[in-house]
């Protein structure tokens, strides 16, 4: 029978995780809030059981808490073991809980009964979070693609990725397009905690000797907040700003949003009503209800353009490169942006 191995540090754990399944034994709510991307959740306790055991520990001590934990989880151990057997790869699993303590040790022991070789993450998920946030706080080689709303930045970045450049789609990770309309047609957003986990996972896949392209964003993307140090470093890195007039931007925006219901679009406008002002909000909503999407979009663009151009003034101007265009053709604008990138000093 295999023995549970000694605990391993986060760097080795993540290397092993490239080929060995990771089992997160924390409760379902802990897992939902944030987890190592690709991990599987086999909780030792469900949320209610975890609360009971925690209360027992605080009031009566460690031994009583362990006895309560055994009583609560004993009847379901067979199903947890069956899940572990199914998920194991070549008889191996990686296991972690919050701090790398009793929960992960108990589950590693359980898996060892089926001859599954297990390794436990030293310090648990807490050590993983500390590691990735430290990593994301380091200044990295980035090129930021900016531009006014409707300039096709996301599609340009997709084109750059398809043509061999390194790109991380922040809005894709956040399931949000960044504006008051950004949640339309999107999946539920992850927590800010899990967004950082996903971001580090993507960053880890890149060649860090080469720059990575990102879209210019505010620190919040919908309800998701980027790690503060990562966001501040984005502001210090070179930014290429695509400047496109309203007429060139309108067709793409109309195509993108006219498929949503008037109720959805009006509700999105109301999210920025205080910034638009009462009269402009009413005009935009009336235009939507009348099917005049061009007018409604033009009204909201006045706010977004003003806000974005104001934000640009706060960036270090020596790192900003402007690209003017009179077309919304993705390939044409991508070529212009790559030409400007040759001037970037990273």
C-alpha positions, 0 to 999 in steps of 0.5 A: 500500500502506498504511503502518503508522501511528505508535503510539497511546496507550491512551486513543485505542486504546480509543476506536478499539477500539469500531469497529476489531478488536483483534489481540493477537499475544502467545502463547496462554497470555499471552492466556488469562491476560488480554486486552482484552475482545473482542480476537482472538488471532493469536499471532506465536509459540506458547508453545514458540516464544516460550520458544525466542526468549526464551532465544535473546535472553538467551544470544545477543542481539537479532539472533540472536533475530530470526533464530530468530523468523523461522525459527520463524514464517515457515512460518505467516505466510500463515495469520496474514495470512489471519486478519488479512484476515478479521478486519479491518474496512474495511481496518483493525486495531489491534495490540498485544503485551506492550510494543508492541515487535517482535512487534506491529511484525512483525505490523503489517507483515505485515497491511500487505502486504494493504493493512490499515491498522494502529495499534499500542498504545504500551506494549502490553498492559502500558500497558493494564493500568496504565491500567485498574488506575489507573482502577479504583483511583479512588473511584467512585460506587457503591451496595453491595447487601448482605444475608445469604446467600439474600436474593435480592441477585443477582436484585434487582440484575437487576431493578434493571438491567431497570428502568433502573439501572446495575448491574455483576454481579461474580459474573457476571464471576467465574463464581462465586456467592461461597460454598463452593457458588458454583462449582456450575453455573458456567463456569471462572473467569477469572484475577484479571487478566482479571476486572479487564479485564472489570470495567473494560470494564463500568465504561467502559460506564456513565454515571460521573456516576450511581451504579453498583450492586454486590453486597457481596462479599469481596475474593475471589470463588471463586479470583478476587481483585478489584483491592485499591484497587477493593475498598477503595473498595467498603467506603467507599461506601454499603451498603444491607443487606437483612435477611431471616429464615432461613425466608424465605430457605430456599425460594429456596436449596433451589430453587437447590441441590437440583438438584445431586448429593449428592456435589457438595453434600457436597464444597462443605460440606467446603470450609468444614469447618474453620469449621463444625467437625467435628460440624456438618460431619457433620450437614450432610453426613448431611442432604444424603445423606438429602435433607434440604436444608433442614437442611443449608442451615440449618446452613451459614447459621449460619456464613455469617450469623455471618461476614457480620454480623461483616464488616458491623461493619468497614464505616463505620457511617454509610454503612450503611442497613438494610432489613428484610423479611418476604418474598422477593418480588423486586419488593417488596424492590427497591422497599424498597431503592430507597426506602432509596437515596433517603437515600444521600449519594454 
